Amino acid sequence: MTRPYSIFTTGASSGIGASIAETLCLAGHNVYAFARRKDELQALKDNAAGSSGKLYYSVGSVTNKEDLKKAIENCVDEFGGIDILIPNA
């Protein structure tokens, strides 16, 4: 892998969204996970611990513009930008 991608994904607390986020992080990419359920997001982060990628998350709803805006800003602050957007929610 030449460099890790910075990935922002919504709907990351369960199902396909969680699987995508975990798989990409374990593959060495930097993932910012956004979803409504904090406990599931924390479990996702715990599962990805020790991987070569980084996983950050924030809790919120895609229907709330302020939640989404803040999450995107946090992702850009952490990773310097967003290479890939996965609108899973």
KOLZADO-986610 format. One record per residue: residue number from 0; z, y, x of N, C-alpha, C in turn. Coordinates in Angstrom, 3 decimals, padded with zeros to 6 digits, always signed. Layout:
BEGIN
     n         nz         ny         nx        caz        cay        cax         cz         cy         cx
   NUM          Z          Y          X          Z          Y          X          Z          Y          X
...
***
This chain:
BEGIN
     n         nz         ny         nx        caz        cay        cax         cz         cy         cx
     0   +000.000   -001.181   +000.854   +000.000   +000.000   +000.000   +000.000   +001.240   +000.897
     1   -000.890   +002.170   +000.600   -001.002   +003.356   +001.430   +000.142   +004.341   +001.202
     2   +000.499   +004.552   -000.029   +001.629   +005.430   -000.335   +002.121   +005.092   -001.731
     3   +003.373   +005.378   -001.999   +003.849   +005.118   -003.363   +003.337   +006.187   -004.323
     4   +003.005   +005.763   -005.509   +002.641   +006.703   -006.561   +003.893   +007.206   -007.258
     5   +003.816   +008.400   -007.802   +004.873   +008.965   -008.638   +004.438   +008.781   -010.079
     6   +005.251   +008.055   -010.838   +004.858   +007.636   -012.182   +005.891   +008.106   -013.190
     7   +005.420   +008.718   -014.264   +006.280   +009.138   -015.374   +005.917   +008.275   -016.569
     8   +006.920   +007.602   -017.138   +006.649   +006.758   -018.283   +007.647   +007.011   -019.406
     9   +007.140   +006.990   -020.618   +007.988   +007.137   -021.793   +008.187   +005.757   -022.422
    10   +009.170   +005.658   -023.295   +009.435   +004.384   -023.957   +009.854   +003.297   -022.987
    11   +010.614   +003.688   -021.973   +010.912   +002.777   -020.869   +012.207   +001.987   -021.030
    12   +012.871   +002.093   -022.167   +014.167   +001.416   -022.280   +014.065   -000.041   -022.716
    13   +012.904   -000.475   -023.202   +012.773   -001.875   -023.615   +011.301   -002.273   -023.686
    14   +011.089   -003.555   -023.877   +009.740   -004.071   -024.102   +008.777   -003.816   -022.968
    15   +007.540   -003.523   -023.349   +006.475   -003.295   -022.374   +006.814   -002.131   -021.448
    16   +007.383   -001.053   -022.001   +007.725   +000.112   -021.190   +008.699   -000.213   -020.078
    17   +009.739   -000.974   -020.395   +010.724   -001.374   -019.386   +010.088   -002.295   -018.350
    18   +009.260   -003.220   -018.803   +008.589   -004.155   -017.881   +007.669   -003.419   -016.921
    19   +006.918   -002.470   -017.450   +006.013   -001.681   -016.600   +006.808   -000.892   -015.566
    20   +007.849   -000.199   -016.014   +008.650   +000.627   -015.112   +009.281   -000.215   -014.009
    21   +009.870   -001.345   -014.379   +010.517   -002.200   -013.384   +009.503   -002.787   -012.407
    22   +008.396   -003.269   -012.916   +007.375   -003.870   -012.063   +006.831   -002.863   -011.052
    23   +006.544   -001.651   -011.514   +006.011   -000.625   -010.613   +007.024   -000.212   -009.562
    24   +008.279   -000.103   -009.962   +009.329   +000.258   -009.007   +009.505   -000.848   -007.970
    25   +009.558   -002.089   -008.424   +009.696   -003.211   -007.499   +008.504   -003.332   -006.558
    26   +007.347   -002.815   -006.991   +006.150   -002.808   -006.139   +006.161   -001.653   -005.135
    27   +007.204   -000.813   -005.201   +007.343   +000.259   -004.216   +006.983   +001.639   -004.696
    28   +006.668   +001.787   -005.958   +006.321   +003.103   -006.492   +007.564   +003.823   -007.007
    29   +007.451   +005.125   -007.120   +008.545   +005.948   -007.633   +008.326   +006.160   -009.126
    30   +009.323   +005.768   -009.914   +009.187   +005.770   -011.365   +010.251   +006.674   -011.978
    31   +009.798   +007.518   -012.895   +010.715   +008.322   -013.698   +010.606   +007.803   -015.125
    32   +011.671   +007.168   -015.588   +011.691   +006.524   -016.899   +012.345   +007.449   -017.926
    33   +011.703   +007.580   -019.069   +012.192   +008.462   -020.129   +012.244   +007.670   -021.429
    34   +013.409   +007.686   -022.076   +013.572   +006.968   -023.338   +014.861   +007.440   -024.014
    35   +015.122   +006.905   -025.198   +016.275   +007.341   -025.989   +017.567   +006.590   -025.696
    36   +017.484   +005.405   -025.095   +018.685   +004.565   -024.959   +019.194   +004.520   -023.519
    37   +020.308   +005.210   -023.305   +020.863   +005.348   -021.955   +021.284   +004.014   -021.345
    38   +021.968   +003.167   -022.104   +022.447   +001.900   -021.543   +021.291   +001.043   -021.029
    39   +020.205   +001.002   -021.776   +019.047   +000.217   -021.356   +018.365   +000.832   -020.132
    40   +018.318   +002.161   -020.075   +017.745   +002.824   -018.904   +018.589   +002.559   -017.662
    41   +019.909   +002.582   -017.815   +020.784   +002.296   -016.680   +020.605   +000.851   -016.225
    42   +020.460   -000.078   -017.160   +020.213   -001.482   -016.802   +018.893   -001.618   -016.047
    43   +017.882   -000.877   -016.470   +016.591   -000.869   -015.782   +016.770   -000.385   -014.350
    44   +017.500   +000.685   -014.179   +017.761   +001.223   -012.836   +018.519   +000.198   -011.992
    45   +019.511   -000.446   -012.584   +020.269   -001.468   -011.859   +019.373   -002.624   -011.426
    46   +018.475   -003.051   -012.301   +017.557   -004.153   -011.982   +016.607   -003.794   -010.840
    47   +016.268   -002.526   -010.742   +015.325   -002.083   -009.712   +016.023   -001.697   -008.405
    48   +017.346   -001.704   -008.403   +018.096   -001.333   -007.197   +017.727   -002.273   -006.055
    49   +017.587   -001.705   -004.889   +017.241   -002.503   -003.723   +015.737   -002.635   -003.492
    50   +014.943   -002.152   -004.441   +013.499   -002.201   -004.249   +013.079   -001.062   -003.332
    51   +011.857   -001.116   -002.867   +011.379   -000.045   -001.993   +010.999   +001.212   -002.771
    52   +010.848   +001.100   -004.089   +010.570   +002.265   -004.923   +011.858   +002.898   -005.412
    53   +011.725   +004.081   -005.948   +012.871   +004.788   -006.522   +012.698   +004.837   -008.029
    54   +013.805   +004.733   -008.750   +013.753   +004.855   -010.194   +014.803   +005.851   -010.653
    55   +014.336   +006.883   -011.313   +015.201   +007.866   -011.946   +014.933   +007.806   -013.434
    56   +015.882   +008.270   -014.211   +015.660   +008.281   -015.652   +016.351   +009.466   -016.299
    57   +015.910   +009.772   -017.502   +016.627   +010.707   -018.353   +016.476   +010.252   -019.791
    58   +017.465   +010.644   -020.562   +017.551   +010.232   -021.955   +017.043   +011.353   -022.846
    59   +016.197   +010.988   -023.782   +015.684   +011.963   -024.729   +014.614   +011.343   -025.596
    60   +014.066   +012.156   -026.462   +013.029   +011.697   -027.387   +011.733   +012.457   -027.132
    61   +010.622   +011.745   -027.210   +009.327   +012.402   -027.047   +009.038   +013.351   -028.204
    62   +009.770   +013.234   -029.296   +009.583   +014.146   -030.427   +010.316   +015.467   -030.224
    63   +011.139   +015.543   -029.173   +011.868   +016.771   -028.855   +011.209   +017.411   -027.637
    64   +010.506   +018.510   -027.859   +009.745   +019.153   -026.784   +010.615   +019.545   -025.601
    65   +011.840   +020.007   -025.862   +012.729   +020.425   -024.771   +013.167   +019.228   -023.928
    66   +013.495   +018.099   -024.573   +013.845   +016.881   -023.828   +012.704   +016.463   -022.916
    67   +011.513   +016.437   -023.461   +010.342   +015.998   -022.715   +010.017   +016.961   -021.576
    68   +010.077   +018.248   -021.846   +009.802   +019.255   -020.819   +010.789   +019.127   -019.660
    69   +012.064   +018.974   -019.983   +013.082   +018.848   -018.938   +012.864   +017.587   -018.107
    70   +012.533   +016.483   -018.761   +012.291   +015.229   -018.043   +011.102   +015.364   -017.092
    71   +010.030   +015.979   -017.556   +008.857   +016.174   -016.703   +009.196   +017.070   -015.516
    72   +009.933   +018.129   -015.763   +010.353   +019.019   -014.676   +011.222   +018.268   -013.667
    73   +012.128   +017.419   -014.154   +012.975   +016.635   -013.257   +012.147   +015.671   -012.415
    74   +011.151   +015.057   -013.025   +010.272   +014.145   -012.302   +009.531   +014.882   -011.184
    75   +008.995   +016.037   -011.501   +008.277   +016.829   -010.495   +009.229   +017.252   -009.377
    76   +010.451   +017.629   -009.731   +011.436   +018.000   -008.712   +011.761   +016.826   -007.796
    77   +011.933   +015.644   -008.366   +012.300   +014.457   -007.587   +011.155   +013.953   -006.712
    78   +009.949   +013.916   -007.265   +008.837   +013.254   -006.585   +007.750   +014.204   -006.091
    79   +007.831   +015.475   -006.419   +006.827   +016.424   -005.967   +005.590   +016.490   -006.836
    80   +005.573   +015.764   -007.929   +004.437   +015.763   -008.839   +004.382   +014.453   -009.599
    81   +003.365   +014.328   -010.419   +003.153   +013.106   -011.190   +001.733   +012.629   -010.913
    82   +001.626   +011.421   -010.379   +000.311   +010.823   -010.125   -000.208   +010.063   -011.337
    83   +000.712   +009.391   -012.033   +000.318   +008.555   -013.156   +001.265   +008.813   -014.329
    84   +000.690   +008.987   -015.505   +001.457   +009.161   -016.729   +001.220   +007.947   -017.616
    85   +002.311   +007.327   -018.064   +002.206   +006.183   -018.963   +002.906   +006.576   -020.275
    86   +002.135   +007.025   -021.257   +002.719   +007.441   -022.535   +002.947   +006.226   -023.442
    87   +003.984   +005.490   -023.172   +004.238   +004.223   -023.850   +004.991   +004.373   -025.174
    88   +005.687   +005.476   -025.374   +006.480   +005.640   -026.612   +005.571   +005.883   -027.793
***
